[in-house]
Protein backbone atom coordinates (compact mmCIF):
# COMPACT_ATOMS: atom_id res chain seq x y z
CA UNK A 1 0.00 0.00 0.00
CA UNK A 2 1.35 3.43 -1.03
CA UNK A 3 0.15 6.18 1.29
CA UNK A 4 0.40 9.96 0.90
CA UNK A 5 0.17 11.87 4.19
CA UNK A 6 -0.53 15.60 4.32
CA UNK A 7 -2.36 18.10 6.53
CA UNK A 8 -3.20 21.79 6.95
CA UNK A 9 -1.56 22.40 10.34
CA UNK A 10 1.90 22.24 8.80
CA UNK A 11 4.53 19.53 8.50
CA UNK A 12 5.82 20.03 12.06
CA UNK A 13 2.43 19.26 13.61
CA UNK A 14 2.49 16.41 16.16
CA UNK A 15 -0.78 15.11 14.71
CA UNK A 16 0.80 14.50 11.32
CA UNK A 17 3.76 12.73 12.91
CA UNK A 18 1.44 10.50 14.96
CA UNK A 19 -0.60 9.28 11.98
CA UNK A 20 2.51 8.91 9.84
CA UNK A 21 4.03 6.54 12.41
CA UNK A 22 0.83 4.49 12.63
CA UNK A 23 0.48 4.23 8.85
CA UNK A 24 4.09 3.03 8.50
CA UNK A 25 2.89 -0.32 9.93
CA UNK A 26 0.46 -0.87 7.04
CA UNK A 27 2.25 0.51 4.00
CA UNK A 28 4.88 2.76 2.44
CA UNK A 29 4.36 6.35 3.55
CA UNK A 30 5.38 9.60 1.86
CA UNK A 31 4.75 12.95 3.52
CA UNK A 32 4.18 16.15 1.54
CA UNK A 33 2.72 18.88 3.72
CA UNK A 34 2.58 22.68 4.00
CA UNK A 35 5.58 24.37 5.61
CA UNK A 36 3.30 26.32 7.98
CA UNK A 37 -0.23 26.34 9.32
CA UNK A 38 -2.83 26.65 6.56
CA UNK A 39 -5.95 26.00 8.62
CA UNK A 40 -9.33 26.99 7.14
CA UNK A 41 -7.85 27.57 3.68
CA UNK A 42 -10.34 25.15 2.15
CA UNK A 43 -9.61 24.14 -1.46
CA UNK A 44 -7.26 27.05 -2.07
CA UNK A 45 -4.44 26.51 -4.57
CA UNK A 46 -1.32 28.45 -5.56
CA UNK A 47 -1.72 30.12 -8.96
CA UNK A 48 0.89 32.14 -10.83
CA UNK A 49 3.73 31.30 -8.44
CA UNK A 50 6.17 28.45 -8.23
CA UNK A 51 6.19 26.17 -5.19
CA UNK A 52 9.26 25.81 -3.03
CA UNK A 53 9.78 22.23 -1.81
CA UNK A 54 12.31 21.35 0.90
CA UNK A 55 13.28 18.14 2.63
CA UNK A 56 12.12 17.83 6.23
CA UNK A 57 13.38 15.55 9.01
CA UNK A 58 11.00 14.09 11.60
CA UNK A 59 12.00 13.30 15.20
CA UNK A 60 12.45 9.59 14.37
CA UNK A 61 14.94 10.37 11.61
CA UNK A 62 12.54 9.72 8.72
CA UNK A 63 11.96 12.35 6.08
CA UNK A 64 9.26 14.19 4.22
CA UNK A 65 8.78 17.30 2.11
CA UNK A 66 7.55 20.72 3.16
CA UNK A 67 5.86 22.96 0.59
CA UNK A 68 5.20 26.70 0.75
CA UNK A 69 1.73 26.05 -0.64
CA UNK A 70 -1.66 24.72 0.34
CA UNK A 71 -2.84 21.21 1.28
CA UNK A 72 -4.35 20.81 -2.19
CA UNK A 73 -1.02 21.83 -3.75
CA UNK A 74 0.66 19.04 -1.79
CA UNK A 75 -1.70 16.39 -3.15
CA UNK A 76 -1.32 17.76 -6.66
CA UNK A 77 2.48 17.52 -6.42
CA UNK A 78 2.18 13.82 -5.60
CA UNK A 79 -0.32 13.15 -8.39
CA UNK A 80 1.79 14.93 -11.02
CA UNK A 81 4.90 12.85 -10.53
CA UNK A 82 6.87 14.39 -7.67
CA UNK A 83 6.99 10.97 -6.02
CA UNK A 84 8.28 7.83 -7.68
CA UNK A 85 4.83 6.30 -7.28
CA UNK A 86 1.19 7.38 -7.22
CA UNK A 87 -0.57 6.95 -3.88
CA UNK A 88 -3.19 4.25 -3.34
CA UNK A 89 -4.75 6.40 -0.63
CA UNK A 90 -4.45 9.95 0.72
CA UNK A 91 -4.55 10.52 4.49
CA UNK A 92 -4.86 14.11 5.71
CA UNK A 93 -4.34 14.92 9.39
CA UNK A 94 -4.39 14.38 12.27
CA UNK A 95 -5.87 17.88 12.47
CA UNK A 96 -5.61 19.67 15.80
CA UNK A 97 -9.28 20.44 16.26
CA UNK A 98 -12.41 18.72 14.89
CA UNK A 99 -13.85 19.12 11.39
CA UNK A 100 -17.57 18.53 11.87
CA UNK A 101 -20.75 19.38 10.02
CA UNK A 102 -20.59 22.58 7.97
CA UNK A 103 -16.99 23.17 9.10
CA UNK A 104 -15.69 20.76 6.48
CA UNK A 105 -16.32 23.33 3.72
CA UNK A 106 -13.64 25.57 5.27
CA UNK A 107 -11.18 22.87 6.27
CA UNK A 108 -7.81 22.50 4.55
CA UNK A 109 -7.58 19.03 6.10
CA UNK A 110 -10.75 17.87 4.36
CA UNK A 111 -9.83 19.79 1.18
CA UNK A 112 -6.66 17.70 0.78
CA UNK A 113 -8.72 14.53 1.08
CA UNK A 114 -11.26 15.93 -1.40
CA UNK A 115 -8.42 16.43 -3.87
CA UNK A 116 -7.64 12.74 -3.50
CA UNK A 117 -11.12 11.65 -4.52
CA UNK A 118 -11.20 14.26 -7.30
CA UNK A 119 -8.18 12.41 -8.69
CA UNK A 120 -9.84 9.01 -8.22
CA UNK A 121 -7.92 8.06 -5.06
CA UNK A 122 -9.64 6.98 -1.81
CA UNK A 123 -8.96 9.42 1.00
CA UNK A 124 -9.26 9.88 4.74
CA UNK A 125 -9.41 13.15 6.66
CA UNK A 126 -8.78 12.71 10.38
CA UNK A 127 -9.15 15.23 13.19
CA UNK A 128 -9.11 15.28 16.98
CA UNK A 129 -10.72 17.59 19.52
CA UNK A 130 -8.49 20.21 21.15
CA UNK A 131 -7.66 19.95 24.87
CA UNK A 132 -8.82 23.53 25.48
CA UNK A 133 -11.86 23.52 23.25
CA UNK A 134 -12.76 25.23 19.98
CA UNK A 135 -11.05 28.59 20.61
CA UNK A 136 -7.61 27.18 21.37
CA UNK A 137 -4.87 27.32 18.74
CA UNK A 138 -1.37 25.89 18.49
CA UNK A 139 -0.04 22.62 19.84
CA UNK A 140 -0.56 23.29 23.53
CA UNK A 141 -2.09 20.73 25.88
CA UNK A 142 -2.15 16.95 25.88
CA UNK A 143 -3.34 15.24 22.71
CA UNK A 144 -4.25 11.53 22.81
CA UNK A 145 -3.34 10.67 19.23
CA UNK A 146 -2.54 6.97 19.61
CA UNK A 147 -6.04 5.49 19.46
CA UNK A 148 -7.32 7.46 16.47
CA UNK A 149 -3.96 7.14 14.65
CA UNK A 150 -4.06 3.34 14.96
CA UNK A 151 -7.76 3.28 14.04
CA UNK A 152 -7.04 5.35 10.93
CA UNK A 153 -4.22 3.07 9.82
CA UNK A 154 -6.33 -0.09 10.15
CA UNK A 155 -9.30 1.60 8.45
CA UNK A 156 -7.07 2.65 5.53
CA UNK A 157 -6.22 -0.99 4.93
CA UNK A 158 -9.90 -2.01 5.13
CA UNK A 159 -10.85 0.78 2.76
CA UNK A 160 -8.55 -0.55 0.05
CA UNK A 161 -9.57 -4.17 0.63
CA UNK A 162 -13.29 -3.47 0.09
CA UNK A 163 -14.99 -2.38 -3.12
CA UNK A 164 -16.87 0.85 -2.52
CA UNK A 165 -19.14 2.75 -4.95
CA UNK A 166 -16.69 5.21 -6.50
CA UNK A 167 -13.92 7.19 -4.82
CA UNK A 168 -14.78 7.69 -1.16
CA UNK A 169 -13.67 10.17 1.47
CA UNK A 170 -13.99 9.15 5.10
CA UNK A 171 -14.07 12.09 7.51
CA UNK A 172 -12.89 10.89 10.93
CA UNK A 173 -13.27 12.91 14.14
CA UNK A 174 -12.04 11.66 17.49
CA UNK A 175 -12.57 12.71 21.10
CA UNK A 176 -9.33 13.80 22.72
CA UNK A 177 -9.44 11.06 25.35
CA UNK A 178 -7.27 8.18 26.54
CA UNK A 179 -8.06 4.87 24.83
CA UNK A 180 -9.99 3.54 27.82
CA UNK A 181 -12.40 6.50 27.76
CA UNK A 182 -13.38 6.19 24.07
CA UNK A 183 -16.71 4.37 23.78
CA UNK A 184 -16.31 2.89 20.32
CA UNK A 185 -16.73 4.19 16.77
CA UNK A 186 -19.85 5.12 14.81
CA UNK A 187 -20.78 5.71 11.18
CA UNK A 188 -22.39 9.14 11.10
CA UNK A 189 -23.81 11.83 8.85
CA UNK A 190 -22.68 15.44 8.89
CA UNK A 191 -24.46 17.50 11.50
CA UNK A 192 -25.53 21.14 11.38
CA UNK A 193 -23.35 23.83 12.90
CA UNK A 194 -24.79 26.89 14.69
CA UNK A 195 -22.37 29.78 14.26
CA UNK A 196 -22.33 32.77 16.62
CA UNK A 197 -20.06 35.08 14.64
CA UNK A 198 -20.38 38.81 15.32
CA UNK A 199 -19.11 41.90 13.54
CA UNK A 200 -17.04 43.87 16.08
CA UNK A 201 -15.24 47.06 15.08
CA UNK A 202 -11.76 47.22 16.60
CA UNK A 203 -10.94 50.78 15.61
CA UNK A 204 -8.75 52.10 12.84
CA UNK A 205 -5.49 53.80 12.07
CA UNK A 206 -6.83 57.35 11.79
CA UNK A 207 -6.53 57.33 7.99
CA UNK A 208 -9.96 55.96 7.27
CA UNK A 209 -8.89 52.33 7.52
CA UNK A 210 -11.08 50.35 9.90
CA UNK A 211 -10.54 46.94 11.44
CA UNK A 212 -13.23 44.39 12.27
CA UNK A 213 -13.27 41.10 14.14
CA UNK A 214 -15.76 38.51 12.86
CA UNK A 215 -14.85 35.03 14.05
CA UNK A 216 -14.04 33.61 17.45
CA UNK A 217 -17.19 32.90 19.44
CA UNK A 218 -17.58 29.22 20.30
CA UNK A 219 -20.12 27.72 17.86
CA UNK A 220 -22.79 25.22 18.84
CA UNK A 221 -24.68 22.58 16.85
CA UNK A 222 -28.11 21.04 16.36
CA UNK A 223 -28.42 18.06 18.67
CA UNK A 224 -29.51 15.12 16.51
CA UNK A 225 -28.90 11.41 16.84
CA UNK A 226 -26.69 9.88 14.19
CA UNK A 227 -24.56 12.95 13.48
CA UNK A 228 -20.82 13.45 13.86
CA UNK A 229 -21.50 15.95 16.68
CA UNK A 230 -23.59 13.39 18.55
CA UNK A 231 -20.92 10.71 18.26
CA UNK A 232 -18.25 12.93 19.80
CA UNK A 233 -20.63 13.98 22.58
CA UNK A 234 -20.93 10.26 23.39
CA UNK A 235 -17.13 9.90 23.40
CA UNK A 236 -17.12 7.90 20.17
CA UNK A 237 -14.95 8.22 17.08
CA UNK A 238 -17.09 9.51 14.21
CA UNK A 239 -16.67 8.22 10.64
CA UNK A 240 -18.62 10.06 7.94
CA UNK A 241 -18.50 8.94 4.27
CA UNK A 242 -18.50 11.99 1.99
CA UNK A 243 -18.69 12.34 -1.78
CA UNK A 244 -18.23 15.22 -4.18
CA UNK A 245 -21.55 15.37 -6.05
CA UNK A 246 -22.58 19.05 -5.96
CA UNK A 247 -25.29 19.17 -8.65
CA UNK A 248 -28.81 19.61 -7.30
CA UNK A 249 -30.46 16.99 -9.54
CA UNK A 250 -33.94 17.74 -8.24
CA UNK A 251 -33.54 21.41 -9.12
CA UNK A 252 -32.58 20.72 -12.72
CA UNK A 253 -36.14 19.92 -13.81
CA UNK A 254 -37.50 22.93 -11.96
CA UNK A 255 -35.09 25.23 -13.81
CA UNK A 256 -35.94 23.57 -17.14
CA UNK A 257 -39.63 24.32 -16.53
CA UNK A 258 -38.82 28.03 -16.14
CA UNK A 259 -38.19 28.20 -19.92
CA UNK A 260 -34.60 29.34 -20.08
CA UNK A 261 -34.77 30.07 -23.84
CA UNK A 262 -37.71 32.43 -23.25
CA UNK A 263 -35.80 34.15 -20.45
CA UNK A 264 -32.78 34.53 -22.73
CA UNK A 265 -34.93 35.86 -25.64
CA UNK A 266 -32.07 36.73 -27.98
CA UNK A 267 -34.22 39.16 -29.92
CA UNK A 268 -34.71 41.53 -27.01
CA UNK A 269 -32.70 44.72 -26.69
CA UNK A 270 -33.53 45.71 -23.08
One Martini backbone bead per residue (centre of mass of N, CA, C, O) as a GRO file, in nm:
protein
  270
    1UNK     BB    1   0.094   0.038   0.025
    2UNK     BB    2   0.037   0.373  -0.084
    3UNK     BB    3   0.103   0.670   0.117
    4UNK     BB    4  -0.038   0.990   0.158
    5UNK     BB    5   0.072   1.260   0.367
    6UNK     BB    6  -0.118   1.529   0.514
    7UNK     BB    7  -0.210   1.884   0.579
    8UNK     BB    8  -0.284   2.215   0.760
    9UNK     BB    9  -0.076   2.256   1.017
   10UNK     BB   10   0.181   2.130   0.927
   11UNK     BB   11   0.472   1.936   0.929
   12UNK     BB   12   0.522   1.987   1.260
   13UNK     BB   13   0.288   1.833   1.348
   14UNK     BB   14   0.196   1.590   1.577
   15UNK     BB   15  -0.038   1.462   1.413
   16UNK     BB   16   0.120   1.378   1.163
   17UNK     BB   17   0.331   1.200   1.306
   18UNK     BB   18   0.131   0.996   1.428
   19UNK     BB   19   0.004   0.887   1.158
   20UNK     BB   20   0.262   0.810   1.018
   21UNK     BB   21   0.351   0.589   1.217
   22UNK     BB   22   0.098   0.410   1.187
   23UNK     BB   23   0.112   0.372   0.868
   24UNK     BB   24   0.395   0.220   0.857
   25UNK     BB   25   0.247  -0.068   0.931
   26UNK     BB   26   0.073  -0.074   0.627
   27UNK     BB   27   0.292   0.106   0.461
   28UNK     BB   28   0.402   0.334   0.231
   29UNK     BB   29   0.533   0.655   0.324
   30UNK     BB   30   0.444   0.991   0.226
   31UNK     BB   31   0.543   1.336   0.284
   32UNK     BB   32   0.326   1.622   0.201
   33UNK     BB   33   0.352   1.952   0.341
   34UNK     BB   34   0.310   2.227   0.483
   35UNK     BB   35   0.527   2.472   0.630
   36UNK     BB   36   0.249   2.580   0.747
   37UNK     BB   37  -0.025   2.708   0.860
   38UNK     BB   38  -0.358   2.628   0.674
   39UNK     BB   39  -0.609   2.691   0.811
   40UNK     BB   40  -0.911   2.739   0.645
   41UNK     BB   41  -0.839   2.722   0.316
   42UNK     BB   42  -0.940   2.487   0.181
   43UNK     BB   43  -0.929   2.481  -0.189
   44UNK     BB   44  -0.671   2.615  -0.213
   45UNK     BB   45  -0.440   2.759  -0.451
   46UNK     BB   46  -0.145   2.801  -0.648
   47UNK     BB   47  -0.118   3.092  -0.855
   48UNK     BB   48   0.158   3.218  -1.041
   49UNK     BB   49   0.345   3.028  -0.862
   50UNK     BB   50   0.597   2.882  -0.725
   51UNK     BB   51   0.714   2.591  -0.555
   52UNK     BB   52   0.858   2.524  -0.248
   53UNK     BB   53   1.081   2.245  -0.183
   54UNK     BB   54   1.159   2.063   0.122
   55UNK     BB   55   1.333   1.895   0.332
   56UNK     BB   56   1.227   1.679   0.613
   57UNK     BB   57   1.277   1.611   0.964
   58UNK     BB   58   1.200   1.379   1.187
   59UNK     BB   59   1.238   1.259   1.508
   60UNK     BB   60   1.300   0.951   1.375
   61UNK     BB   61   1.463   1.032   1.086
   62UNK     BB   62   1.262   1.078   0.893
   63UNK     BB   63   1.106   1.187   0.586
   64UNK     BB   64   1.008   1.485   0.400
   65UNK     BB   65   0.787   1.748   0.260
   66UNK     BB   66   0.796   2.093   0.221
   67UNK     BB   67   0.542   2.348   0.140
   68UNK     BB   68   0.462   2.680   0.007
   69UNK     BB   69   0.153   2.574   0.036
   70UNK     BB   70  -0.117   2.382   0.001
   71UNK     BB   71  -0.282   2.096   0.047
   72UNK     BB   72  -0.356   2.065  -0.254
   73UNK     BB   73  -0.074   2.101  -0.367
   74UNK     BB   74   0.043   1.844  -0.238
   75UNK     BB   75  -0.134   1.642  -0.394
   76UNK     BB   76  -0.056   1.735  -0.677
   77UNK     BB   77   0.240   1.667  -0.668
   78UNK     BB   78   0.199   1.361  -0.642
   79UNK     BB   79   0.015   1.325  -0.907
   80UNK     BB   80   0.257   1.467  -1.106
   81UNK     BB   81   0.550   1.310  -1.007
   82UNK     BB   82   0.724   1.363  -0.748
   83UNK     BB   83   0.692   1.081  -0.708
   84UNK     BB   84   0.758   0.739  -0.782
   85UNK     BB   85   0.454   0.727  -0.692
   86UNK     BB   86   0.121   0.651  -0.662
   87UNK     BB   87  -0.131   0.674  -0.459
   88UNK     BB   88  -0.377   0.473  -0.295
   89UNK     BB   89  -0.381   0.690  -0.054
   90UNK     BB   90  -0.521   0.961   0.137
   91UNK     BB   91  -0.387   1.130   0.432
   92UNK     BB   92  -0.541   1.377   0.652
   93UNK     BB   93  -0.333   1.462   0.923
   94UNK     BB   94  -0.388   1.528   1.238
   95UNK     BB   95  -0.612   1.745   1.339
   96UNK     BB   96  -0.622   2.035   1.547
   97UNK     BB   97  -0.929   1.976   1.546
   98UNK     BB   98  -1.235   1.965   1.439
   99UNK     BB   99  -1.442   1.831   1.148
  100UNK     BB  100  -1.771   1.946   1.139
  101UNK     BB  101  -2.000   1.960   0.936
  102UNK     BB  102  -1.977   2.270   0.793
  103UNK     BB  103  -1.662   2.293   0.839
  104UNK     BB  104  -1.554   2.130   0.586
  105UNK     BB  105  -1.562   2.380   0.380
  106UNK     BB  106  -1.293   2.513   0.523
  107UNK     BB  107  -1.106   2.273   0.527
  108UNK     BB  108  -0.782   2.165   0.456
  109UNK     BB  109  -0.798   1.872   0.536
  110UNK     BB  110  -1.045   1.796   0.356
  111UNK     BB  111  -0.938   1.911   0.087
  112UNK     BB  112  -0.712   1.704   0.044
  113UNK     BB  113  -0.907   1.463   0.028
  114UNK     BB  114  -1.075   1.568  -0.207
  115UNK     BB  115  -0.843   1.559  -0.410
  116UNK     BB  116  -0.822   1.260  -0.414
  117UNK     BB  117  -1.114   1.197  -0.530
  118UNK     BB  118  -1.078   1.373  -0.784
  119UNK     BB  119  -0.832   1.158  -0.869
  120UNK     BB  120  -0.939   0.857  -0.769
  121UNK     BB  121  -0.865   0.858  -0.454
  122UNK     BB  122  -0.871   0.748  -0.167
  123UNK     BB  123  -0.981   0.906   0.153
  124UNK     BB  124  -0.856   1.065   0.463
  125UNK     BB  125  -0.993   1.252   0.733
  126UNK     BB  126  -0.828   1.363   1.042
  127UNK     BB  127  -0.952   1.441   1.377
  128UNK     BB  128  -0.913   1.634   1.689
  129UNK     BB  129  -0.970   1.741   1.977
  130UNK     BB  130  -0.919   1.996   2.190
  131UNK     BB  131  -0.824   2.054   2.509
  132UNK     BB  132  -0.948   2.377   2.508
  133UNK     BB  133  -1.110   2.382   2.258
  134UNK     BB  134  -1.211   2.578   1.991
  135UNK     BB  135  -1.024   2.844   2.053
  136UNK     BB  136  -0.780   2.696   2.035
  137UNK     BB  137  -0.428   2.709   1.962
  138UNK     BB  138  -0.202   2.507   1.862
  139UNK     BB  139   0.000   2.255   2.067
  140UNK     BB  140  -0.138   2.268   2.325
  141UNK     BB  141  -0.141   2.018   2.527
  142UNK     BB  142  -0.307   1.709   2.543
  143UNK     BB  143  -0.271   1.447   2.307
  144UNK     BB  144  -0.466   1.152   2.194
  145UNK     BB  145  -0.352   0.986   1.917
  146UNK     BB  146  -0.322   0.671   1.914
  147UNK     BB  147  -0.607   0.560   1.859
  148UNK     BB  148  -0.675   0.717   1.590
  149UNK     BB  149  -0.422   0.634   1.436
  150UNK     BB  150  -0.471   0.326   1.440
  151UNK     BB  151  -0.754   0.335   1.319
  152UNK     BB  152  -0.674   0.466   1.049
  153UNK     BB  153  -0.479   0.249   0.949
  154UNK     BB  154  -0.685   0.011   0.948
  155UNK     BB  155  -0.896   0.154   0.766
  156UNK     BB  156  -0.722   0.187   0.515
  157UNK     BB  157  -0.701  -0.111   0.456
  158UNK     BB  158  -1.007  -0.169   0.435
  159UNK     BB  159  -1.068   0.031   0.205
  160UNK     BB  160  -0.886  -0.131  -0.011
  161UNK     BB  161  -1.033  -0.422   0.029
  162UNK     BB  162  -1.299  -0.264  -0.047
  163UNK     BB  163  -1.574  -0.221  -0.243
  164UNK     BB  164  -1.665   0.097  -0.357
  165UNK     BB  165  -1.876   0.358  -0.468
  166UNK     BB  166  -1.635   0.497  -0.552
  167UNK     BB  167  -1.484   0.751  -0.445
  168UNK     BB  168  -1.376   0.791  -0.100
  169UNK     BB  169  -1.455   0.985   0.195
  170UNK     BB  170  -1.325   0.987   0.525
  171UNK     BB  171  -1.452   1.145   0.817
  172UNK     BB  172  -1.257   1.188   1.104
  173UNK     BB  173  -1.354   1.199   1.458
  174UNK     BB  174  -1.200   1.266   1.781
  175UNK     BB  175  -1.162   1.227   2.087
  176UNK     BB  176  -0.967   1.366   2.361
  177UNK     BB  177  -0.880   1.050   2.470
  178UNK     BB  178  -0.825   0.792   2.623
  179UNK     BB  179  -0.878   0.476   2.527
  180UNK     BB  180  -1.068   0.396   2.782
  181UNK     BB  181  -1.279   0.658   2.704
  182UNK     BB  182  -1.359   0.523   2.442
  183UNK     BB  183  -1.696   0.422   2.299
  184UNK     BB  184  -1.608   0.390   2.009
  185UNK     BB  185  -1.763   0.361   1.679
  186UNK     BB  186  -1.926   0.570   1.417
  187UNK     BB  187  -2.159   0.605   1.175
  188UNK     BB  188  -2.212   0.918   1.006
  189UNK     BB  189  -2.345   1.233   0.975
  190UNK     BB  190  -2.372   1.546   0.903
  191UNK     BB  191  -2.407   1.816   1.076
  192UNK     BB  192  -2.529   2.124   1.237
  193UNK     BB  193  -2.422   2.433   1.256
  194UNK     BB  194  -2.385   2.703   1.506
  195UNK     BB  195  -2.325   3.027   1.457
  196UNK     BB  196  -2.165   3.330   1.651
  197UNK     BB  197  -2.099   3.557   1.476
  198UNK     BB  198  -1.939   3.889   1.494
  199UNK     BB  199  -1.941   4.236   1.441
  200UNK     BB  200  -1.629   4.398   1.538
  201UNK     BB  201  -1.501   4.695   1.610
  202UNK     BB  202  -1.134   4.792   1.644
  203UNK     BB  203  -1.074   5.019   1.475
  204UNK     BB  204  -0.812   5.244   1.361
  205UNK     BB  205  -0.554   5.461   1.194
  206UNK     BB  206  -0.686   5.758   1.101
  207UNK     BB  207  -0.714   5.691   0.759
  208UNK     BB  208  -0.995   5.515   0.720
  209UNK     BB  209  -0.904   5.249   0.853
  210UNK     BB  210  -1.067   4.953   0.934
  211UNK     BB  211  -1.142   4.717   1.199
  212UNK     BB  212  -1.248   4.365   1.213
  213UNK     BB  213  -1.432   4.124   1.401
  214UNK     BB  214  -1.580   3.792   1.351
  215UNK     BB  215  -1.428   3.557   1.477
  216UNK     BB  216  -1.456   3.318   1.792
  217UNK     BB  217  -1.709   3.211   1.874
  218UNK     BB  218  -1.854   2.950   2.012
  219UNK     BB  219  -1.996   2.701   1.864
  220UNK     BB  220  -2.266   2.508   1.777
  221UNK     BB  221  -2.541   2.256   1.764
  222UNK     BB  222  -2.745   2.023   1.644
  223UNK     BB  223  -2.930   1.788   1.822
  224UNK     BB  224  -2.857   1.469   1.670
  225UNK     BB  225  -2.893   1.171   1.582
  226UNK     BB  226  -2.618   1.039   1.385
  227UNK     BB  227  -2.401   1.244   1.425
  228UNK     BB  228  -2.090   1.370   1.469
  229UNK     BB  229  -2.156   1.528   1.725
  230UNK     BB  230  -2.290   1.295   1.884
  231UNK     BB  231  -2.051   1.105   1.896
  232UNK     BB  232  -1.859   1.289   2.059
  233UNK     BB  233  -2.053   1.326   2.302
  234UNK     BB  234  -2.018   0.990   2.339
  235UNK     BB  235  -1.712   0.915   2.296
  236UNK     BB  236  -1.683   0.885   1.978
  237UNK     BB  237  -1.588   0.782   1.678
  238UNK     BB  238  -1.617   0.947   1.370
  239UNK     BB  239  -1.769   0.828   1.050
  240UNK     BB  240  -1.782   1.004   0.731
  241UNK     BB  241  -1.920   0.973   0.431
  242UNK     BB  242  -1.795   1.138   0.131
  243UNK     BB  243  -1.893   1.335  -0.149
  244UNK     BB  244  -1.869   1.514  -0.493
  245UNK     BB  245  -2.190   1.596  -0.532
  246UNK     BB  246  -2.331   1.918  -0.633
  247UNK     BB  247  -2.572   1.857  -0.793
  248UNK     BB  248  -2.910   1.956  -0.824
  249UNK     BB  249  -3.123   1.738  -0.956
  250UNK     BB  250  -3.405   1.845  -0.870
  251UNK     BB  251  -3.354   2.143  -0.993
  252UNK     BB  252  -3.336   2.097  -1.300
  253UNK     BB  253  -3.641   2.074  -1.375
  254UNK     BB  254  -3.729   2.345  -1.264
  255UNK     BB  255  -3.552   2.516  -1.456
  256UNK     BB  256  -3.664   2.410  -1.720
  257UNK     BB  257  -3.968   2.514  -1.655
  258UNK     BB  258  -3.883   2.829  -1.694
  259UNK     BB  259  -3.765   2.890  -1.973
  260UNK     BB  260  -3.471   2.984  -2.077
  261UNK     BB  261  -3.514   3.085  -2.371
  262UNK     BB  262  -3.721   3.305  -2.291
  263UNK     BB  263  -3.532   3.460  -2.105
  264UNK     BB  264  -3.317   3.521  -2.313
  265UNK     BB  265  -3.420   3.645  -2.569
  266UNK     BB  266  -3.233   3.743  -2.834
  267UNK     BB  267  -3.431   3.984  -2.948
  268UNK     BB  268  -3.366   4.157  -2.719
  269UNK     BB  269  -3.266   4.504  -2.593
  270UNK     BB  270  -3.299   4.535  -2.258
   0.00000   0.00000   0.00000
